[in-house]
Amino acid sequence: MSLFRACSSSLACIATSSSSVPRFWNSVQATAALHTTSVRSAESQKQRVARIVRKTNVEKKEERTRLHDQNKPHVVLGTDPEEEERKWRSCDLAKVLVTPEDLRSVPAPPLDGPVETVMKESGEEVRVEKVAIPEYTSFGLDGLDGTESWDEQRHFFFHELPQESVSVEFEPQGGGKNRLFEAHRGTEEGLTQEERRRMDALNHAATNKARQLARIVDLRNANARGIAFENRRRIIAAFSPTGKAADSGYPEVQVALLTMKIRNVWKHLMERKKDIHSRRSLRLLVHQRAKMLKYIKRIDRDRYDRILERVGVEPGAVEGELVV
């Protein structure tokens, strides 16, 4: 009986020890894994050098991209952001255009023009009213049509025309002589006081008509459409090889006109950022200008470089992919 109990206790001990062996080895393996994780996952010297080189290359690439984007010409304005004001103000296109700021900076002409003393052929000094001619004019009165200069047009409309209108009033019918007509021409003396008053009144009326004409053609009194019309005439005359305001078919003229439109739309979008229709129009205008410039570059490289300088556009804003 005692022998049977001893055997049973021995078997129980063996069973207990055999069931605890897996738990022991599991705890040993867990402890080994805990203390050898950093060693097993530690990178080698070669891997570390490769990681540092890869990180350095990525940082250099990002820096080059940042510098390129920072110095890249504006895709719309066509100039470097830091030199936009200087580049644009020094180009020929900016010097040709008339802006509302330019018109506001010009003082308004006086209602009553200056009075000058003129010596007639008879030796008599007379006081003559002058017309204050505006600096910027509209309705084609700018001498850009190629037939007459601005000085000739100014002399005709504001000097000869008033005198001729007065001469018509004095000119005798049937070819006879008229004392007032001869006096107006400065070849006869001795007018009566009544005749002098009449002649002075007619001269004053003709001068007032000339002043009204000066106010009508003054570009300061025009609306935005009138200013744009005058700017188009100025661009065509300045960029056309013939120098006339009617030759608009040259590619240089089209590039200048497109640049003016692009800047006007860009200025509008800076004030009205939610105007999505103008954004699409701006995108089309930019691509049209790039297409025209590429055409000029293909036919003549010198003309291409010259027109870029005249309109204030950098080559980087035209060449390559354009993302507007």
VENQUIKA-V348156 format. One record per residue. N is the residue number from 1. RES is the residue in one letter. SS is DSSP state (h for helix, s for strand, l for the rest). Layout:
BEGIN
N|RES|SS, N|RES|SS
END
This chain:
BEGIN
1|M|l, 2|S|h, 3|L|h, 4|F|h, 5|R|h, 6|A|h, 7|C|h, 8|S|h, 9|S|h, 10|S|h, 11|L|h, 12|A|h, 13|C|h, 14|I|h, 15|A|h, 16|T|h, 17|S|h, 18|S|h, 19|S|h, 20|S|h, 21|V|h, 22|P|h, 23|R|h, 24|F|h, 25|W|h, 26|N|h, 27|S|h, 28|V|h, 29|Q|h, 30|A|h, 31|T|h, 32|A|h, 33|A|h, 34|L|h, 35|H|h, 36|T|h, 37|T|h, 38|S|h, 39|V|h, 40|R|h, 41|S|h, 42|A|l, 43|E|l, 44|S|l, 45|Q|h, 46|K|h, 47|Q|h, 48|R|h, 49|V|h, 50|A|h, 51|R|h, 52|I|h, 53|V|h, 54|R|h, 55|K|h, 56|T|h, 57|N|h, 58|V|h, 59|E|h, 60|K|h, 61|K|h, 62|E|h, 63|E|h, 64|R|h, 65|T|h, 66|R|h, 67|L|h, 68|H|h, 69|D|h, 70|Q|h, 71|N|h, 72|K|l, 73|P|l, 74|H|l, 75|V|l, 76|V|l, 77|L|l, 78|G|l, 79|T|l, 80|D|l, 81|P|h, 82|E|h, 83|E|h, 84|E|h, 85|E|h, 86|R|h, 87|K|h, 88|W|h, 89|R|h, 90|S|h, 91|C|l, 92|D|h, 93|L|h, 94|A|h, 95|K|h, 96|V|h, 97|L|l, 98|V|l, 99|T|l, 100|P|h, 101|E|h, 102|D|h, 103|L|h, 104|R|h, 105|S|h, 106|V|l, 107|P|l, 108|A|l, 109|P|l, 110|P|l, 111|L|l, 112|D|l, 113|G|l, 114|P|l, 115|V|s, 116|E|s, 117|T|s, 118|V|s, 119|M|s, 120|K|l, 121|E|l, 122|S|l, 123|G|l, 124|E|l, 125|E|s, 126|V|s, 127|R|s, 128|V|s, 129|E|s, 130|K|l, 131|V|l, 132|A|l, 133|I|l, 134|P|l, 135|E|l, 136|Y|l, 137|T|s, 138|S|l, 139|F|l, 140|G|l, 141|L|l, 142|D|l, 143|G|l, 144|L|l, 145|D|l, 146|G|l, 147|T|l, 148|E|l, 149|S|l, 150|W|h, 151|D|h, 152|E|h, 153|Q|h, 154|R|h, 155|H|h, 156|F|h, 157|F|h, 158|F|h, 159|H|h, 160|E|h, 161|L|h, 162|P|h, 163|Q|h, 164|E|h, 165|S|h, 166|V|h, 167|S|h, 168|V|h, 169|E|h, 170|F|h, 171|E|l, 172|P|l, 173|Q|h, 174|G|h, 175|G|h, 176|G|l, 177|K|l, 178|N|l, 179|R|h, 180|L|h, 181|F|h, 182|E|h, 183|A|h, 184|H|h, 185|R|h, 186|G|l, 187|T|l, 188|E|l, 189|E|l, 190|G|l, 191|L|l, 192|T|l, 193|Q|h, 194|E|h, 195|E|h, 196|R|h, 197|R|h, 198|R|h, 199|M|h, 200|D|h, 201|A|h, 202|L|h, 203|N|h, 204|H|h, 205|A|h, 206|A|h, 207|T|h, 208|N|h, 209|K|h, 210|A|h, 211|R|h, 212|Q|h, 213|L|h, 214|A|h, 215|R|h, 216|I|h, 217|V|h, 218|D|s, 219|L|h, 220|R|h, 221|N|h, 222|A|l, 223|N|l, 224|A|h, 225|R|h, 226|G|h, 227|I|h, 228|A|h, 229|F|h, 230|E|h, 231|N|h, 232|R|h, 233|R|h, 234|R|h, 235|I|h, 236|I|h, 237|A|h, 238|A|h, 239|F|h, 240|S|l, 241|P|l, 242|T|l, 243|G|l, 244|K|l, 245|A|l, 246|A|l, 247|D|l, 248|S|l, 249|G|l, 250|Y|l, 251|P|h, 252|E|h, 253|V|h, 254|Q|h, 255|V|h, 256|A|h, 257|L|h, 258|L|h, 259|T|h, 260|M|h, 261|K|h, 262|I|h, 263|R|h, 264|N|h, 265|V|h, 266|W|h, 267|K|h, 268|H|h, 269|L|h, 270|M|h, 271|E|h, 272|R|l, 273|K|l, 274|K|l, 275|D|l, 276|I|h, 277|H|h, 278|S|h, 279|R|h, 280|R|h, 281|S|h, 282|L|h, 283|R|h, 284|L|h, 285|L|h, 286|V|h, 287|H|h, 288|Q|h, 289|R|h, 290|A|h, 291|K|h, 292|M|h, 293|L|h, 294|K|h, 295|Y|h, 296|I|h, 297|K|h, 298|R|h, 299|I|h, 300|D|l, 301|R|h, 302|D|h, 303|R|h, 304|Y|h, 305|D|h, 306|R|h, 307|I|h, 308|L|h, 309|E|h, 310|R|h, 311|V|h, 312|G|l, 313|V|l, 314|E|l, 315|P|h, 316|G|h, 317|A|h, 318|V|l, 319|E|l, 320|G|l, 321|E|l, 322|L|l, 323|V|l, 324|V|l
END
